[in-house]
Amino acid sequence: MSQQQVKYELLEGQREKRLKYSSYLQIALLILLCAVSSVTVYTTWTIIYRNSFNYPPKLFDVPTLWIHRTNLYSQYLSDYVVPKEGDGESRRRSNEGAALTENSSVKELENERIFPSRYGNFIPTERGGKRKLVCYYTAPYNVIRGRDLLPKDIDPHLCTHINVGFAGVVNSTLFLDDVLRETFVQMAALKKINQALKILVWTGGADVGGFSEMVKDHANRKHFIQSLKNVLETYRLDGIDLDWEFPGGFDRQRQHFSQLLHEIRREYQREHRTYLLTVAVAAPRPIIDVAYDVGEINSYADFVNIMTYDYHFYSQTAPFTGINAPLFARENERGLLAMLNINYTANYWHEQGLDKEKIIIGLPTYGHSFHLANPLNRRIGSPATNFGATGILGFTSYSEVCWFQQNNIFVTTVFDNATCSPYTSAGTEWISYDDAVSLECKTKWVKDNGFGGVMIYDLNSDDYGLFCRHEGDGVTGQETFPLSRKVHTVLFSNFSATDN
């Protein structure tokens, strides 16, 4: 064997060894890649399907009236038959199932007809034409936790009006418990700083049975009005906000409510008082048609706070995701769904006879959470199986939403341009909410369309305690109530809030 042939065989052997080593290395890398992929898949599976998320602490208590309201909404909407074009037999149903034809008229109360007052039904014109930022505030009942919003923490210049509640109705008397009484005492300090601020007592609600009993009898209404005057005088308040959820199409509740408004207005005028009389009303058309005499409300109320939120939330009758306060309908929404948005509601109230300057558009600082049936299907309208884990019974404050976003991975946030609203999701958790961008969009719409202002619902669910801020993240200059402040900034740009 020649020396050249030996050298060739040595080189060939080394080449085979290198190829074998390279094959082993490729196999090892493939095994490692498979292992990493398996770990990744397992981790993702654990997070998505076992709900291994960081859920925010409960940062605010959901008032029971919120829960009652959504329950009533579900009942109304499930019973509602959407009128079809050209269908003369279209009907709508009350919350007792009593059908009302489209052309049904409201009957006058026997022996209780609403006659013009000798003092007139005059509402001072200087109250009109000025934008309002009406904020709802629930008195603190869990101060021991150290998280409840206290009157001293409210910026006196943030809102033009603050509706403070929740006052009950007991034995036809406006009832304030000890917490609410002390709250009104503390609220007086805000007016010392901002004398233009209006503070109203807020009563009615969805779970106050005494209200319906009071309103149906003239003697009871008179007793209620006397107690109202005592409260307004004792705590030097500026008026009352009536939030009855909701007058029904039965037992003449609708007419009796109009009569109550008339009698309160007449008593104000008889005593030459400048107290405010405002009303909080529903947004869905099925309830508007049954519950309210819009013309009467327009005659007696200074302005009307329309609850343009809670359009979509989890329920057994509507087990799919949706936007809490959509500005417009989405392209694929038809029939009843096309009515469930701010634009439709505001214009429908105006068409029924409510002056534009009296229409105050409600914007929420809270959202609704859903538990997705399929974590890979995260679109609006996706099937849901329950309330989400964030918040209480689906109600989630803005603080809880941003806490959820900041303390979890695989969080996706989408801004839906059609509704001018964001939603966020991770795994099986899906949350509709409002942020500074969406509220700016909706507030500009209010201004552009000439409505009377915006109602914030509510201060308690805004980020008043800066719970969203990361500890040690170096962020400075943050302010409390970021959502409410954004609305204030947009609403009163080129306009002075102190003119109200």
Buried (B, 14 or more C-beta within 10 A) or exposed (E): EEEEEEEEEEEEEEEEEEEEEEEEEEEEEEEEEEEEEEEEEEEBEEBBEEBEBEBBEBBBBBBEBBBBBBEBBBBBBEBBBBBEEEEEEEEBBBBEEEEEEEEEEBEEBEEBEBEEBEBEBEBEEEBEEBBBBBBBBBBBBEEEEEBBBEBEEBBBBBBBBBBBBBBBBBEBBBBBBEEBBBBBEBBEEBBEEBEEBBBBBBBBBBBBEBBBBBBBBBEBBEBBBEBBBEBBEEBEBBBBBBBBBBBBBEEBBBBBBBBBBBBBBBBBBEEEEEBBBBBBBBBBBBBBBBBBBBEBBBBBBBBBBBBBBBBBBBBEEBBBBBBBBBBBBBEEBEEBBBBBBBBBBBBBBBEBEBBEBBBBBBBBBBBBBBBBBEBEBBEBBBEBEBBBBBBBBBBBBBBBBBBBBBEBEEBEBEEBEBBBBBBBBBBBBBBBBBBBEBBBBBBBBBBEBEBBBBBBBBBBBBBBBEBBBEEEEEEEEEEBBBBBBBBBEBBBEEEEBEEB
